[in-house]
Amino acid sequence: MKVLVPVKRVIDYNVKVRVKADQTGVELANVKMSMNPFDEISVEAALRMKEAGQASEVVAVSLGVQQCQETIRTALAMGADRGIHVLHDGELEPLAVAKMLKAIVDKEEPGLVILGKQAIDDDCNQTGQMLAALLGWAQGTFISRLEVGDGELKATREVDGGLETVALKTPAIVTTDLRLNEPRYASLPNIMKAKKKPIDQMSPADLGVDPAPRLETLKVVEPDKREAGVIVADVTELVDKLRNEAKVI
Ligand code: AMP
């Protein structure tokens, strides 16, 4: 089966995110961007399926600005076979992304779409679920284990207080959690090979989707600064401070 892996370009997880002076969003100029860490886990999961003879082709898809092609190239260097880039310069909300992914799924007919459980920039945790709803497909979210059978997948989900295993009929959607695997680094020869792999480019209009945002961001602010801590002499002083200063007991 063909596996489709959406990969989002986000601010690198090591970067300290700064709010723009006019509070309209976060600073993106001259900031290091990388593939969303959960999407690296998705690419790794798809590649392991291919290596085990369970997947025939791995297609990486990214939606957004021209530089998303770098994110797709990273997936190609890890081992994905080809890429699809939907070029759009403005903001993209999960619903618009899900609608465009649905149009791509209708064309590509994959047996499985592996998304990250959330993008670390907007923390929405919506795209996979919306895509499953739009397609009417089974979904296994936050998975930490994936077993591939004939026409069926077993996905182990990380839920509050434990693990839940669900059987999904394919075609299906899964979203990856941190413990699913440890993504590989791309080797130099594979980085070179990736340069020759094809990336198809299209627009939201080609997919028949209006990408205009449905939400308006009113204001973005920094979290409150934490005050410095104090070292207390003993338990009595700690209890006194909790009771009389913090007023939490
Ligand atoms: P979110 O719902 O925004 O938290 O994103 C969840 C997942 O949807 C991500 O981990 C990606 O797999 C996928 N996704 C969201 N936005 C994009 C995008 N612009 N391009 C490619 N994949 C995306």
py3Dmol code that shows the C-alpha trace and the ligand (Angstrom):
import py3Dmol

protein = """\
ATOM      1  CA  MET A   1       0.000   0.000   0.000  1.00  0.00           C
ATOM      2  CA  LYS A   2       0.968   3.600  -0.564  1.00  0.00           C
ATOM      3  CA  VAL A   3       1.613   5.688   2.578  1.00  0.00           C
ATOM      4  CA  LEU A   4       1.099   9.457   2.629  1.00  0.00           C
ATOM      5  CA  VAL A   5       2.993  11.457   5.266  1.00  0.00           C
ATOM      6  CA  PRO A   6       2.117  15.144   5.799  1.00  0.00           C
ATOM      7  CA  VAL A   7       5.190  17.027   7.069  1.00  0.00           C
ATOM      8  CA  LYS A   8       4.865  20.553   8.453  1.00  0.00           C
ATOM      9  CA  ARG A   9       7.572  23.217   8.472  1.00  0.00           C
ATOM     10  CA  VAL A  10       7.675  24.731  11.961  1.00  0.00           C
ATOM     11  CA  ILE A  11      10.042  26.787  14.139  1.00  0.00           C
ATOM     12  CA  ASP A  12      12.822  24.416  15.270  1.00  0.00           C
ATOM     13  CA  TYR A  13      12.091  23.001  18.721  1.00  0.00           C
ATOM     14  CA  ASN A  14      15.410  24.361  20.083  1.00  0.00           C
ATOM     15  CA  VAL A  15      14.564  27.973  19.214  1.00  0.00           C
ATOM     16  CA  LYS A  16      13.246  30.323  21.900  1.00  0.00           C
ATOM     17  CA  VAL A  17      10.045  31.639  20.312  1.00  0.00           C
ATOM     18  CA  ARG A  18       9.597  35.431  20.462  1.00  0.00           C
ATOM     19  CA  VAL A  19       6.360  37.341  20.132  1.00  0.00           C
ATOM     20  CA  LYS A  20       6.353  40.143  17.517  1.00  0.00           C
ATOM     21  CA  ALA A  21       6.375  43.670  18.923  1.00  0.00           C
ATOM     22  CA  ASP A  22       2.915  44.378  17.446  1.00  0.00           C
ATOM     23  CA  GLN A  23       1.480  41.213  19.115  1.00  0.00           C
ATOM     24  CA  THR A  24       0.109  39.872  15.819  1.00  0.00           C
ATOM     25  CA  GLY A  25       2.048  36.591  15.983  1.00  0.00           C
ATOM     26  CA  VAL A  26       5.521  35.166  16.584  1.00  0.00           C
ATOM     27  CA  GLU A  27       8.758  36.238  14.941  1.00  0.00           C
ATOM     28  CA  LEU A  28       9.618  34.062  11.923  1.00  0.00           C
ATOM     29  CA  ALA A  29      12.260  36.256  10.253  1.00  0.00           C
ATOM     30  CA  ASN A  30      15.756  34.714  10.467  1.00  0.00           C
ATOM     31  CA  VAL A  31      14.496  31.897  12.696  1.00  0.00           C
ATOM     32  CA  LYS A  32      15.657  28.304  12.162  1.00  0.00           C
ATOM     33  CA  MET A  33      12.806  26.189  10.784  1.00  0.00           C
ATOM     34  CA  SER A  34      12.641  22.370  10.775  1.00  0.00           C
ATOM     35  CA  MET A  35      10.263  19.489  10.239  1.00  0.00           C
ATOM     36  CA  ASN A  36       7.679  19.163  13.026  1.00  0.00           C
ATOM     37  CA  PRO A  37       9.234  16.527  15.376  1.00  0.00           C
ATOM     38  CA  PHE A  38       6.084  14.348  15.360  1.00  0.00           C
ATOM     39  CA  ASP A  39       6.228  14.319  11.546  1.00  0.00           C
ATOM     40  CA  GLU A  40       9.800  12.954  11.669  1.00  0.00           C
ATOM     41  CA  ILE A  41       8.341  10.081  13.698  1.00  0.00           C
ATOM     42  CA  SER A  42       5.637   9.615  11.019  1.00  0.00           C
ATOM     43  CA  VAL A  43       8.247   9.490   8.239  1.00  0.00           C
ATOM     44  CA  GLU A  44      10.243   6.934  10.234  1.00  0.00           C
ATOM     45  CA  ALA A  45       7.118   4.786  10.769  1.00  0.00           C
ATOM     46  CA  ALA A  46       6.336   4.857   7.026  1.00  0.00           C
ATOM     47  CA  LEU A  47       9.931   3.987   6.101  1.00  0.00           C
ATOM     48  CA  ARG A  48       9.948   1.032   8.517  1.00  0.00           C
ATOM     49  CA  MET A  49       6.749  -0.216   6.830  1.00  0.00           C
ATOM     50  CA  LYS A  50       8.429   0.066   3.445  1.00  0.00           C
ATOM     51  CA  GLU A  51      11.529  -1.756   4.672  1.00  0.00           C
ATOM     52  CA  ALA A  52       9.313  -4.531   6.079  1.00  0.00           C
ATOM     53  CA  GLY A  53       7.605  -4.909   2.692  1.00  0.00           C
ATOM     54  CA  GLN A  54       4.305  -3.531   4.081  1.00  0.00           C
ATOM     55  CA  ALA A  55       4.355  -0.272   2.087  1.00  0.00           C
ATOM     56  CA  SER A  56       5.037   0.160  -1.609  1.00  0.00           C
ATOM     57  CA  GLU A  57       5.690   3.914  -1.701  1.00  0.00           C
ATOM     58  CA  VAL A  58       6.133   6.730   0.827  1.00  0.00           C
ATOM     59  CA  VAL A  59       4.932  10.162  -0.299  1.00  0.00           C
ATOM     60  CA  ALA A  60       5.754  13.274   1.797  1.00  0.00           C
ATOM     61  CA  VAL A  61       3.335  16.213   1.537  1.00  0.00           C
ATOM     62  CA  SER A  62       3.830  19.740   2.820  1.00  0.00           C
ATOM     63  CA  LEU A  63       1.533  22.740   2.566  1.00  0.00           C
ATOM     64  CA  GLY A  64       2.769  26.302   2.897  1.00  0.00           C
ATOM     65  CA  VAL A  65       5.494  28.668   1.701  1.00  0.00           C
ATOM     66  CA  GLN A  66       8.116  27.821  -0.948  1.00  0.00           C
ATOM     67  CA  GLN A  67      10.631  26.790   1.758  1.00  0.00           C
ATOM     68  CA  CYS A  68       8.365  23.840   2.665  1.00  0.00           C
ATOM     69  CA  GLN A  69      10.251  22.122  -0.152  1.00  0.00           C
ATOM     70  CA  GLU A  70      13.246  21.956   2.258  1.00  0.00           C
ATOM     71  CA  THR A  71      11.048  20.069   4.715  1.00  0.00           C
ATOM     72  CA  ILE A  72       9.975  17.689   1.945  1.00  0.00           C
ATOM     73  CA  ARG A  73      13.656  17.243   0.960  1.00  0.00           C
ATOM     74  CA  THR A  74      14.429  16.242   4.554  1.00  0.00           C
ATOM     75  CA  ALA A  75      11.765  13.522   4.313  1.00  0.00           C
ATOM     76  CA  LEU A  76      13.184  12.446   0.933  1.00  0.00           C
ATOM     77  CA  ALA A  77      16.688  12.314   2.419  1.00  0.00           C
ATOM     78  CA  MET A  78      15.391  10.086   5.223  1.00  0.00           C
ATOM     79  CA  GLY A  79      14.081   7.738   2.502  1.00  0.00           C
ATOM     80  CA  ALA A  80      10.655   8.892   1.259  1.00  0.00           C
ATOM     81  CA  ASP A  81      10.149   8.268  -2.480  1.00  0.00           C
ATOM     82  CA  ARG A  82       8.634  11.540  -3.710  1.00  0.00           C
ATOM     83  CA  GLY A  83       7.057  14.764  -2.526  1.00  0.00           C
ATOM     84  CA  ILE A  84       3.974  16.917  -3.054  1.00  0.00           C
ATOM     85  CA  HIS A  85       4.077  20.625  -2.232  1.00  0.00           C
ATOM     86  CA  VAL A  86       0.974  22.794  -2.018  1.00  0.00           C
ATOM     87  CA  LEU A  87       2.280  26.340  -2.321  1.00  0.00           C
ATOM     88  CA  HIS A  88       0.500  28.953  -0.202  1.00  0.00           C
ATOM     89  CA  ASP A  89       1.998  32.101   1.293  1.00  0.00           C
ATOM     90  CA  GLY A  90      -0.637  32.961   3.896  1.00  0.00           C
ATOM     91  CA  GLU A  91      -1.625  31.315   7.158  1.00  0.00           C
ATOM     92  CA  LEU A  92      -3.127  27.813   6.937  1.00  0.00           C
ATOM     93  CA  GLU A  93      -5.530  26.506   9.559  1.00  0.00           C
ATOM     94  CA  PRO A  94      -6.012  22.765  10.250  1.00  0.00           C
ATOM     95  CA  LEU A  95      -9.401  22.690   8.452  1.00  0.00           C
ATOM     96  CA  ALA A  96      -7.894  24.091   5.232  1.00  0.00           C
ATOM     97  CA  VAL A  97      -4.942  21.672   5.520  1.00  0.00           C
ATOM     98  CA  ALA A  98      -7.320  18.735   6.092  1.00  0.00           C
ATOM     99  CA  LYS A  99      -9.449  19.700   3.081  1.00  0.00           C
ATOM    100  CA  MET A 100      -6.386  19.932   0.832  1.00  0.00           C
ATOM    101  CA  LEU A 101      -5.010  16.647   2.179  1.00  0.00           C
ATOM    102  CA  LYS A 102      -8.401  15.067   1.406  1.00  0.00           C
ATOM    103  CA  ALA A 103      -8.149  16.269  -2.215  1.00  0.00           C
ATOM    104  CA  ILE A 104      -4.628  14.781  -2.410  1.00  0.00           C
ATOM    105  CA  VAL A 105      -5.839  11.501  -0.847  1.00  0.00           C
ATOM    106  CA  ASP A 106      -8.684  11.322  -3.401  1.00  0.00           C
ATOM    107  CA  LYS A 107      -6.070  11.555  -6.173  1.00  0.00           C
ATOM    108  CA  GLU A 108      -3.280   9.431  -4.677  1.00  0.00           C
ATOM    109  CA  GLU A 109      -5.461   6.772  -3.003  1.00  0.00           C
ATOM    110  CA  PRO A 110      -3.044   5.804  -0.207  1.00  0.00           C
ATOM    111  CA  GLY A 111      -3.906   2.933   2.155  1.00  0.00           C
ATOM    112  CA  LEU A 112      -2.637   4.883   5.151  1.00  0.00           C
ATOM    113  CA  VAL A 113      -1.994   8.522   6.091  1.00  0.00           C
ATOM    114  CA  ILE A 114       0.409   9.040   9.008  1.00  0.00           C
ATOM    115  CA  LEU A 115       0.264  12.521  10.576  1.00  0.00           C
ATOM    116  CA  GLY A 116       1.889  13.923  13.695  1.00  0.00           C
ATOM    117  CA  LYS A 117      -0.414  14.123  16.711  1.00  0.00           C
ATOM    118  CA  GLN A 118       0.185  17.876  16.756  1.00  0.00           C
ATOM    119  CA  ALA A 119       2.279  20.588  15.210  1.00  0.00           C
ATOM    120  CA  ILE A 120       4.535  22.196  17.831  1.00  0.00           C
ATOM    121  CA  ASP A 121       3.837  25.703  16.520  1.00  0.00           C
ATOM    122  CA  ASP A 122       0.033  25.931  16.781  1.00  0.00           C
ATOM    123  CA  ASP A 123      -0.436  22.868  19.083  1.00  0.00           C
ATOM    124  CA  CYS A 124      -3.820  22.393  17.395  1.00  0.00           C
ATOM    125  CA  ASN A 125      -4.015  18.570  17.416  1.00  0.00           C
ATOM    126  CA  GLN A 126      -6.829  18.763  14.844  1.00  0.00           C
ATOM    127  CA  THR A 127      -5.637  17.979  11.313  1.00  0.00           C
ATOM    128  CA  GLY A 128      -5.571  14.163  11.546  1.00  0.00           C
ATOM    129  CA  GLN A 129      -8.995  13.983  13.167  1.00  0.00           C
ATOM    130  CA  MET A 130     -10.498  16.433  10.641  1.00  0.00           C
ATOM    131  CA  LEU A 131      -8.997  14.480   7.736  1.00  0.00           C
ATOM    132  CA  ALA A 132     -10.422  11.197   9.087  1.00  0.00           C
ATOM    133  CA  ALA A 133     -13.846  12.839   9.398  1.00  0.00           C
ATOM    134  CA  LEU A 134     -13.729  14.342   5.885  1.00  0.00           C
ATOM    135  CA  LEU A 135     -12.735  10.973   4.400  1.00  0.00           C
ATOM    136  CA  GLY A 136     -15.007   8.873   6.634  1.00  0.00           C
ATOM    137  CA  TRP A 137     -11.957   6.708   7.472  1.00  0.00           C
ATOM    138  CA  ALA A 138     -10.988   4.927  10.690  1.00  0.00           C
ATOM    139  CA  GLN A 139      -8.517   6.816  12.873  1.00  0.00           C
ATOM    140  CA  GLY A 140      -6.026   5.853  15.570  1.00  0.00           C
ATOM    141  CA  THR A 141      -4.654   8.928  17.323  1.00  0.00           C
ATOM    142  CA  PHE A 142      -1.565   9.346  19.586  1.00  0.00           C
ATOM    143  CA  ILE A 143      -0.152   5.965  18.628  1.00  0.00           C
ATOM    144  CA  SER A 144       2.925   4.502  20.319  1.00  0.00           C
ATOM    145  CA  ARG A 145       2.870   1.164  18.439  1.00  0.00           C
ATOM    146  CA  LEU A 146       1.694   0.114  14.991  1.00  0.00           C
ATOM    147  CA  GLU A 147       1.236  -3.441  13.710  1.00  0.00           C
ATOM    148  CA  VAL A 148       0.336  -3.897  10.061  1.00  0.00           C
ATOM    149  CA  GLY A 149      -1.858  -6.830   9.034  1.00  0.00           C
ATOM    150  CA  ASP A 150      -3.803  -7.690   5.905  1.00  0.00           C
ATOM    151  CA  GLY A 151      -6.463  -4.982   5.422  1.00  0.00           C
ATOM    152  CA  GLU A 152      -6.198  -4.161   9.108  1.00  0.00           C
ATOM    153  CA  LEU A 153      -3.874  -2.205  11.397  1.00  0.00           C
ATOM    154  CA  LYS A 154      -3.437  -2.572  15.136  1.00  0.00           C
ATOM    155  CA  ALA A 155      -2.644   0.764  16.718  1.00  0.00           C
ATOM    156  CA  THR A 156      -1.748   1.186  20.378  1.00  0.00           C
ATOM    157  CA  ARG A 157      -2.850   4.581  21.658  1.00  0.00           C
ATOM    158  CA  GLU A 158      -1.445   6.545  24.581  1.00  0.00           C
ATOM    159  CA  VAL A 159      -4.502   7.500  26.626  1.00  0.00           C
ATOM    160  CA  ASP A 160      -4.843   8.921  30.138  1.00  0.00           C
ATOM    161  CA  GLY A 161      -3.897   6.211  32.593  1.00  0.00           C
ATOM    162  CA  GLY A 162      -2.636   3.606  30.126  1.00  0.00           C
ATOM    163  CA  LEU A 163      -2.602   2.171  26.642  1.00  0.00           C
ATOM    164  CA  GLU A 164      -5.524   1.291  24.384  1.00  0.00           C
ATOM    165  CA  THR A 165      -5.146  -0.968  21.338  1.00  0.00           C
ATOM    166  CA  VAL A 166      -7.564  -0.481  18.451  1.00  0.00           C
ATOM    167  CA  ALA A 167      -7.966  -2.421  15.203  1.00  0.00           C
ATOM    168  CA  LEU A 168      -8.455  -0.163  12.171  1.00  0.00           C
ATOM    169  CA  LYS A 169      -9.748  -1.220   8.775  1.00  0.00           C
ATOM    170  CA  THR A 170      -7.655   0.286   5.999  1.00  0.00           C
ATOM    171  CA  PRO A 171      -7.617   2.808   4.434  1.00  0.00           C
ATOM    172  CA  ALA A 172      -7.002   4.581   7.723  1.00  0.00           C
ATOM    173  CA  ILE A 173      -5.498   7.604   9.444  1.00  0.00           C
ATOM    174  CA  VAL A 174      -3.039   7.412  12.326  1.00  0.00           C
ATOM    175  CA  THR A 175      -1.375  10.202  14.281  1.00  0.00           C
ATOM    176  CA  THR A 176       1.982   9.587  15.946  1.00  0.00           C
ATOM    177  CA  ASP A 177       3.065  10.078  19.558  1.00  0.00           C
ATOM    178  CA  LEU A 178       6.639  10.469  20.835  1.00  0.00           C
ATOM    179  CA  ARG A 179       7.230   6.884  21.895  1.00  0.00           C
ATOM    180  CA  LEU A 180       6.389   5.274  18.510  1.00  0.00           C
ATOM    181  CA  ASN A 181      10.020   5.269  17.336  1.00  0.00           C
ATOM    182  CA  GLU A 182      13.275   7.200  17.161  1.00  0.00           C
ATOM    183  CA  PRO A 183      13.604   8.842  13.730  1.00  0.00           C
ATOM    184  CA  ARG A 184      16.767   8.171  11.730  1.00  0.00           C
ATOM    185  CA  TYR A 185      19.250  10.801  10.584  1.00  0.00           C
ATOM    186  CA  ALA A 186      19.654  11.211   6.847  1.00  0.00           C
ATOM    187  CA  SER A 187      23.024   9.917   5.589  1.00  0.00           C
ATOM    188  CA  LEU A 188      25.105  12.054   3.227  1.00  0.00           C
ATOM    189  CA  PRO A 189      24.576   9.744   0.219  1.00  0.00           C
ATOM    190  CA  ASN A 190      20.823   9.829   0.872  1.00  0.00           C
ATOM    191  CA  ILE A 191      20.873  13.651   1.101  1.00  0.00           C
ATOM    192  CA  MET A 192      22.532  13.690  -2.335  1.00  0.00           C
ATOM    193  CA  LYS A 193      20.040  11.149  -3.726  1.00  0.00           C
ATOM    194  CA  ALA A 194      17.117  13.185  -2.348  1.00  0.00           C
ATOM    195  CA  LYS A 195      18.049  16.117  -4.601  1.00  0.00           C
ATOM    196  CA  LYS A 196      16.987  14.055  -7.622  1.00  0.00           C
ATOM    197  CA  LYS A 197      13.685  12.793  -6.207  1.00  0.00           C
ATOM    198  CA  PRO A 198      10.600  14.490  -7.708  1.00  0.00           C
ATOM    199  CA  ILE A 199       8.439  17.068  -5.888  1.00  0.00           C
ATOM    200  CA  ASP A 200       5.114  17.957  -7.536  1.00  0.00           C
ATOM    201  CA  GLN A 201       3.944  21.500  -6.886  1.00  0.00           C
ATOM    202  CA  MET A 202       0.326  22.639  -6.910  1.00  0.00           C
ATOM    203  CA  SER A 203      -1.870  25.405  -5.484  1.00  0.00           C
ATOM    204  CA  PRO A 204      -4.906  25.307  -3.156  1.00  0.00           C
ATOM    205  CA  ALA A 205      -6.991  26.316  -6.231  1.00  0.00           C
ATOM    206  CA  ASP A 206      -5.704  23.230  -8.115  1.00  0.00           C
ATOM    207  CA  LEU A 207      -7.155  21.183  -5.244  1.00  0.00           C
ATOM    208  CA  GLY A 208     -10.429  23.153  -5.257  1.00  0.00           C
ATOM    209  CA  VAL A 209      -9.950  24.453  -1.700  1.00  0.00           C
ATOM    210  CA  ASP A 210     -10.316  28.021  -0.393  1.00  0.00           C
ATOM    211  CA  PRO A 211      -7.505  28.283   2.188  1.00  0.00           C
ATOM    212  CA  ALA A 212      -8.743  31.553   3.763  1.00  0.00           C
ATOM    213  CA  PRO A 213      -8.562  31.427   7.599  1.00  0.00           C
ATOM    214  CA  ARG A 214     -11.831  31.066   9.532  1.00  0.00           C
ATOM    215  CA  LEU A 215     -10.314  32.384  12.765  1.00  0.00           C
ATOM    216  CA  GLU A 216      -8.969  35.832  13.535  1.00  0.00           C
ATOM    217  CA  THR A 217      -6.022  36.087  15.938  1.00  0.00           C
ATOM    218  CA  LEU A 218      -6.779  38.986  18.249  1.00  0.00           C
ATOM    219  CA  LYS A 219      -3.522  39.124  20.200  1.00  0.00           C
ATOM    220  CA  VAL A 220      -0.436  37.019  20.953  1.00  0.00           C
ATOM    221  CA  VAL A 221       1.374  37.671  24.255  1.00  0.00           C
ATOM    222  CA  GLU A 222       4.374  36.203  26.094  1.00  0.00           C
ATOM    223  CA  PRO A 223       3.537  34.014  29.104  1.00  0.00           C
ATOM    224  CA  ASP A 224       3.917  35.809  32.476  1.00  0.00           C
ATOM    225  CA  LYS A 225       7.504  35.758  33.727  1.00  0.00           C
ATOM    226  CA  ARG A 226       8.012  33.319  36.627  1.00  0.00           C
ATOM    227  CA  GLU A 227       9.277  34.943  39.809  1.00  0.00           C
ATOM    228  CA  ALA A 228      12.555  33.656  41.239  1.00  0.00           C
ATOM    229  CA  GLY A 229      12.159  30.894  43.854  1.00  0.00           C
ATOM    230  CA  VAL A 230      13.317  31.052  47.493  1.00  0.00           C
ATOM    231  CA  ILE A 231      15.030  28.408  49.599  1.00  0.00           C
ATOM    232  CA  VAL A 232      13.218  27.867  52.885  1.00  0.00           C
ATOM    233  CA  ALA A 233      15.007  26.859  56.080  1.00  0.00           C
ATOM    234  CA  ASP A 234      12.664  24.061  57.156  1.00  0.00           C
ATOM    235  CA  VAL A 235       9.251  22.458  56.741  1.00  0.00           C
ATOM    236  CA  THR A 236       7.654  24.825  59.239  1.00  0.00           C
ATOM    237  CA  GLU A 237       8.664  27.844  57.155  1.00  0.00           C
ATOM    238  CA  LEU A 238       7.486  26.072  53.976  1.00  0.00           C
ATOM    239  CA  VAL A 239       4.057  25.360  55.472  1.00  0.00           C
ATOM    240  CA  ASP A 240       3.858  28.930  56.788  1.00  0.00           C
ATOM    241  CA  LYS A 241       4.619  30.361  53.338  1.00  0.00           C
ATOM    242  CA  LEU A 242       2.176  28.032  51.591  1.00  0.00           C
ATOM    243  CA  ARG A 243      -0.535  29.000  54.077  1.00  0.00           C
ATOM    244  CA  ASN A 244       0.058  32.728  54.496  1.00  0.00           C
ATOM    245  CA  GLU A 245       1.838  33.912  51.338  1.00  0.00           C
ATOM    246  CA  ALA A 246       0.760  31.580  48.547  1.00  0.00           C
ATOM    247  CA  LYS A 247      -2.551  30.853  50.336  1.00  0.00           C
ATOM    248  CA  VAL A 248      -2.771  27.413  48.733  1.00  0.00           C
ATOM    249  CA  ILE A 249      -3.349  25.342  51.905  1.00  0.00           C
TER     250      ILE A 249
END
"""
ligand_1 = """\
23
AMP
P -2.069 20.285 13.958
O -3.467 19.782 13.815
O -1.872 21.667 13.359
O -1.557 20.211 15.381
O -1.120 19.341 13.066
C -1.146 17.933 13.182
C -0.409 17.291 12.023
O -1.046 17.645 10.786
C 1.049 17.680 11.822
O 1.908 16.929 12.665
C 1.263 17.339 10.343
O 1.417 15.938 10.167
C -0.094 17.741 9.733
N -0.045 19.131 9.226
C -0.630 20.238 9.771
N -0.367 21.328 9.023
C 0.402 20.916 7.970
C 1.019 21.565 6.841
N 0.883 22.886 6.638
N 1.732 20.801 5.981
C 1.872 19.465 6.172
N 1.317 18.808 7.216
C 0.602 19.510 8.103
"""
view = py3Dmol.view(width=600, height=400)
view.addModel(protein, "pdb")
view.setStyle({"model": 0}, {"cartoon": {"style": "trace"}})
view.addModel(ligand_1, "xyz")
view.setStyle({"model": 1}, {"stick": {}})
view.zoomTo()
view.show()
